[in-house]
Amino acid sequence: MNFKIILVVILVFPLLLQAQSKIPTEKKKNVNFAFIPIITYNRSFGMQFGALVNAYFDLNKNDTISPASTVNLVGNIFTNKTLFVGIFNKLYFDRDHWRTKFGVGYGDIRFQTYFDFDDVLPGLGVREENGQFIDYQTKVLFLYGEAARLIVGRLYLGLRLVYSDLTTEFDTEFIPNEYVKLFGFGIVSEYDIRDNVFTPYKGMNARIRTFSFLESLGSSNTYHKINFEYNKYFPLSDESTILARFYGMVSVGSSIPFVGQNVIGRDDLRGYSDGKYRANQVYDIQGEYRWTFYKKFGMVAFGGFALATDDFSGTNYSGILPAIGAGLRYKAIPSRNINIGIDAAVGKGDWGLYFRIGEAFTR
């Protein structure tokens, strides 16, 4: 494993535990806080400085059914001048009959994308495999909201809206810059029988979420985005469980913009961080072992496979992409079963380091 990953884990994880030691965790308070300072390195963005701050609270003290609601603050800046700030919340109320999400954020993202070509075009630079990385900058302002109602059993149905304003400039004259305004609406459905929404050990949940962007309603482009996921938990003991997960993100339509494409590793399979595998459709299947080995301390081990493609005729096909990794956990708020942690993962020619409050796949 890359030496920088090991060094950052050794140096930073004790700081996370120290930051949490000042939080009274043996008794559920009106509001509980979890805080992670982030100082790390990403080979695509450079050094990262930032913080994650989460607040957990009950909207109604007499409601013993609803999970804790959350407000999340995130702020990051990188040495390549990338920055992102956002505030998000997820509310549970009316005995868990209603679940809502809201978020607003701004980002100035300096990243890269990989373009394949059969022949090297003059002026593009050194050939790398069958293509090369091209730098780009995207400035984005977004606002979204979502509300779902318990319909029957543990099935939720609802609506979602998003507005985003995005400007993308490429570091080459061969790719046109892109400016898009997107207003999207869609549906959300979720079937949830997990024992805990923050750190599940048993049960399952499945979600389908959509967005439609239409020029007739003010968007710059017309296309649709469909996201589906399935998580199943297999408890092995009171301290350990295994997660099996399937995930897909699909964009279809007549004018999918660059920012409407999907990237392996952006928000799911850990181990891919350089943005190389980008297409209209991404899919992955993975498993994770979670084990609390001593009091508040735990670990995870995970692995999986992913692919990216524009269609299944072979256009822009990534091939099967493996990833494997492990992480450490510390139960920062026992009264609400909230973990903080750090994960390191490697993929095909890539790697990633991930700080988190709560477990993966629970947003």
C-alpha positions in Angstrom: 0.0 0.0 0.0 1.2 3.5 -0.7 3.4 4.8 2.2 1.5 8.1 2.3 -1.7 6.4 3.1 -0.1 4.5 6.0 1.6 7.6 7.3 -1.6 9.7 7.2 -3.6 7.0 9.0 -1.0 6.8 11.8 -0.8 10.5 12.2 -4.4 11.6 11.8 -6.5 8.9 13.4 -5.3 9.5 17.0 -6.3 13.2 16.5 -9.8 12.1 15.6 -10.1 10.2 18.8 -8.7 13.1 20.8 -11.2 15.5 19.2 -14.0 13.1 20.3 -12.8 12.6 23.8 -14.3 15.9 24.9 -17.8 14.9 23.9 -20.0 13.5 26.6 -21.2 10.2 25.1 -22.6 8.1 27.9 -25.8 10.0 28.0 -28.1 11.1 25.2 -28.1 14.9 25.1 -30.6 17.2 23.4 -27.9 17.7 20.7 -24.9 15.6 20.2 -21.9 16.7 18.0 -19.3 14.8 16.1 -16.3 16.6 14.6 -13.5 15.4 12.4 -10.6 17.7 11.4 -9.1 16.6 8.0 -5.5 17.1 7.0 -4.5 14.6 4.3 -3.2 14.2 0.8 -4.9 13.3 -2.4 -2.8 12.8 -5.5 -5.4 14.5 -7.7 -6.1 17.5 -5.5 -2.9 17.8 -3.4 -3.0 18.5 0.4 -6.5 18.8 1.9 -7.5 20.9 4.9 -11.0 20.8 6.1 -13.5 19.6 8.7 -16.7 17.6 9.0 -19.2 18.6 11.7 -22.4 16.7 12.4 -25.2 17.6 14.9 -27.7 14.9 16.0 -30.9 15.8 17.7 -34.6 14.7 18.2 -37.2 16.9 16.7 -39.7 15.7 19.3 -38.5 14.3 22.6 -41.7 12.3 23.0 -41.1 10.5 19.6 -39.2 7.4 20.5 -39.7 5.9 17.0 -38.0 8.4 14.7 -34.2 8.2 14.4 -32.1 11.2 15.3 -32.3 14.1 12.8 -29.0 15.5 11.5 -27.4 18.7 10.3 -24.1 18.3 8.5 -21.5 21.0 7.8 -18.6 20.3 5.5 -15.7 22.5 4.3 -12.6 21.6 2.4 -9.8 23.4 0.6 -7.0 21.8 -1.3 -3.6 23.1 -2.4 -4.6 22.9 -6.1 -7.2 25.6 -5.2 -10.2 23.3 -5.1 -12.7 24.2 -2.4 -16.1 23.0 -1.3 -18.5 24.2 1.4 -22.0 22.9 2.1 -24.7 22.4 4.7 -27.1 19.5 4.6 -29.8 18.1 6.9 -31.9 15.0 7.1 -35.0 15.1 9.3 -37.1 12.3 10.8 -40.4 13.1 12.4 -44.0 12.0 13.1 -42.9 8.6 14.4 -40.7 8.1 11.4 -43.6 8.6 9.0 -41.8 11.5 7.3 -38.2 11.7 6.1 -36.9 14.9 4.5 -33.5 16.0 3.1 -32.3 19.5 2.2 -28.9 20.8 1.1 -27.1 23.8 -0.4 -23.5 24.0 -1.4 -20.8 25.8 -3.5 -17.8 24.2 -5.1 -14.8 25.3 -7.2 -13.5 22.0 -8.4 -10.1 21.7 -10.1 -10.0 18.1 -11.3 -9.2 15.9 -14.3 -11.0 13.6 -16.7 -9.6 10.9 -19.0 -10.2 11.0 -22.7 -9.7 7.9 -24.9 -8.5 8.3 -28.5 -7.2 5.9 -31.2 -4.6 8.4 -32.5 -2.8 11.1 -30.7 -4.1 14.5 -31.9 -1.5 17.2 -32.4 -1.0 19.4 -29.5 -2.6 17.2 -26.9 0.7 16.1 -25.3 2.1 12.8 -24.2 0.0 9.7 -24.9 -1.0 7.7 -21.9 -2.3 4.2 -22.7 -5.1 4.9 -25.2 -5.8 8.5 -24.0 -4.7 11.1 -21.6 -5.9 13.1 -18.6 -7.3 16.6 -19.3 -7.5 19.1 -16.4 -10.8 21.0 -15.9 -12.4 23.4 -13.5 -16.1 23.3 -12.5 -17.8 26.0 -10.5 -21.1 24.8 -9.1 -23.8 26.2 -6.9 -26.6 23.8 -6.0 -29.8 23.5 -3.9 -31.9 20.4 -3.4 -34.8 19.1 -1.4 -36.5 15.8 -0.8 -39.5 14.6 1.1 -40.8 11.1 1.5 -43.9 9.7 3.4 -44.4 6.2 4.9 -47.0 4.6 2.7 -47.3 1.0 3.8 -45.2 -1.3 5.9 -41.7 0.2 5.7 -42.1 1.6 2.2 -41.5 5.4 1.7 -42.5 7.3 -1.4 -41.8 11.0 -2.2 -40.7 13.8 -4.4 -37.3 15.5 -4.9 -36.2 18.8 -6.6 -32.7 20.2 -7.4 -31.4 23.3 -9.0 -27.7 23.7 -10.0 -25.7 26.3 -11.9 -22.5 24.8 -13.3 -19.6 26.2 -15.4 -16.9 23.8 -16.7 -13.7 25.0 -18.4 -11.3 22.5 -19.9 -7.5 23.0 -20.1 -7.4 22.3 -23.8 -8.8 24.1 -26.9 -10.0 20.8 -28.3 -12.9 20.4 -25.8 -15.5 23.2 -25.7 -16.3 24.7 -22.3 -19.7 24.0 -20.8 -22.2 26.2 -19.0 -25.4 24.6 -17.8 -28.3 25.4 -15.6 -30.2 22.4 -14.4 -33.6 22.2 -12.8 -34.6 18.7 -12.0 -37.5 16.9 -10.4 -38.1 13.3 -9.6 -39.3 10.6 -7.3 -37.7 8.8 -4.3 -38.7 5.4 -3.0 -37.2 3.5 -0.1 -37.9 0.2 1.6 -36.1 0.2 5.0 -36.1 -2.5 7.6 -32.6 -1.8 9.0 -32.2 -1.9 12.8 -30.4 1.5 12.8 -30.0 4.1 10.1 -26.5 5.2 11.2 -24.8 1.9 11.9 -26.9 -1.0 10.7 -26.1 -4.5 11.8 -29.2 -6.4 10.4 -32.0 -5.9 8.0 -32.0 -4.3 4.5 -32.9 -1.2 2.6 -33.4 -0.6 -1.1 -33.8 2.8 -2.8 -34.7 4.1 -6.2 -34.3 7.8 -7.0 -34.8 9.7 -10.2 -34.2 13.2 -11.7 -35.6 14.5 -15.0 -34.0 17.6 -16.5 -36.1 19.2 -19.3 -35.3 22.1 -21.5 -39.1 22.9 -21.6 -38.8 23.6 -17.8 -35.7 25.8 -17.9 -32.8 23.3 -18.0 -30.0 23.7 -20.5 -30.2 20.0 -21.3 -32.7 17.3 -21.5 -31.8 14.0 -19.8 -32.8 11.7 -17.0 -30.8 10.3 -14.1 -31.7 7.1 -12.2 -30.0 5.8 -9.1 -30.8 2.5 -7.5 -29.2 0.7 -4.6 -29.7 -2.4 -2.5 -28.1 -3.1 0.9 -28.5 -6.3 2.9 -26.9 -6.9 6.3 -26.1 -10.4 7.7 -25.3 -10.3 11.4 -22.6 -12.7 12.6 -22.6 -11.8 16.3 -23.5 -8.8 18.5 -20.2 -7.2 17.4 -19.9 -8.0 13.7 -21.9 -8.0 10.5 -21.5 -8.4 6.8 -23.0 -6.0 4.2 -23.8 -7.0 0.6 -24.4 -4.0 -1.7 -25.5 -3.4 -5.3 -25.4 0.1 -6.8 -26.1 1.8 -10.1 -26.2 5.3 -11.4 -27.6 5.8 -15.0 -27.9 8.9 -17.1 -30.0 8.6 -20.3 -31.3 11.2 -22.7 -30.7 13.2 -25.9 -28.2 15.8 -24.5 -26.4 14.5 -21.4 -23.9 17.2 -20.3 -20.4 16.5 -19.1 -21.5 17.2 -15.5 -24.4 14.8 -16.0 -22.0 11.8 -16.4 -21.1 9.5 -13.6 -17.7 8.6 -12.2 -16.5 5.4 -10.6 -15.5 6.1 -7.0 -17.1 9.5 -6.6 -19.7 8.4 -4.1 -19.6 4.7 -3.8 -16.8 2.2 -4.6 -13.8 3.3 -2.5 -10.3 3.0 -4.2 -10.9 5.3 -7.2 -10.2 9.0 -6.8 -8.5 10.2 -10.0 -11.6 10.5 -12.2 -10.4 8.2 -15.0 -13.5 6.1 -15.3 -16.4 8.3 -16.3 -19.4 7.4 -18.4 -23.2 7.7 -18.6 -23.7 4.5 -16.6 -21.8 3.1 -13.6 -22.5 0.0 -11.6 -20.8 -1.8 -8.7 -21.2 -4.7 -6.4 -19.4 -4.9 -3.1 -19.2 -6.4 0.3 -18.1 -5.1 3.7 -17.2 -6.8 7.0 -17.8 -4.6 10.2 -16.4 -5.7 13.6 -16.3 -3.9 16.9 -13.3 -5.6 18.4 -12.8 -3.7 21.7 -15.3 -1.4 23.5 -15.7 1.6 21.3 -13.1 0.6 18.7 -13.9 -1.2 15.5 -12.7 -2.0 12.0 -14.1 -2.6 8.5 -12.7 -4.6 5.6 -14.3 -4.2 2.1 -14.0 -5.0 -1.5 -15.9 -5.0 -4.8 -16.0 -4.6 -8.5 -17.4 -1.8 -10.7 -17.8 -0.9 -14.4 -18.5 2.2 -16.4 -20.0 2.4 -19.9 -22.1 4.7 -22.1 -24.1 1.6 -23.3 -23.6 -2.1 -23.3 -22.6 -2.2 -27.0 -19.0 -1.5 -25.8 -19.0 2.2 -26.1 -16.7 3.8 -23.5 -16.4 0.6 -21.6 -14.1 0.6 -18.6 -13.8 -3.2 -18.1 -14.2 -4.8 -14.7 -12.6 -2.6 -12.0 -11.6 -4.2 -8.7 -11.1 -2.4 -5.3 -10.2 -3.5 -1.8 -9.6 -1.7 1.5 -9.9 -1.4 5.2 -10.6 1.1 7.9 -10.8 2.0 11.6 -13.8 3.0 13.6 -14.4 4.8 17.0 -17.9 5.0 18.5 -18.0 8.8 19.2 -21.6 9.0 20.4 -22.7 5.6 21.9 -26.1 6.9 22.9 -27.0 7.4 19.2 -24.7 4.6 17.8 -22.6 7.1 15.8 -19.1 6.1 14.6 -16.4 8.2 13.1 -13.6 6.6 11.1 -11.1 6.6 8.3 -10.8 4.2 5.3 -8.0 3.5 2.9 -8.6 1.6 -0.3 -6.8 0.7 -3.6 -8.2 0.2 -7.0 -6.8 -0.5 -10.5 -3.9 1.9 -10.7 -5.5 4.2 -8.1 -6.2 4.7 -4.4 -8.2 6.8 -2.0 -8.4 7.9 1.6 -11.8 8.6 3.2 -12.8 10.3 6.4 -16.4 9.7 7.6 -18.9 10.4 10.3 -21.3 7.4 10.3 -20.9 4.3 8.1 -20.7 4.1 4.4 -23.9 4.0 2.3 -26.2 5.5 5.0 -26.8 9.0 3.6 
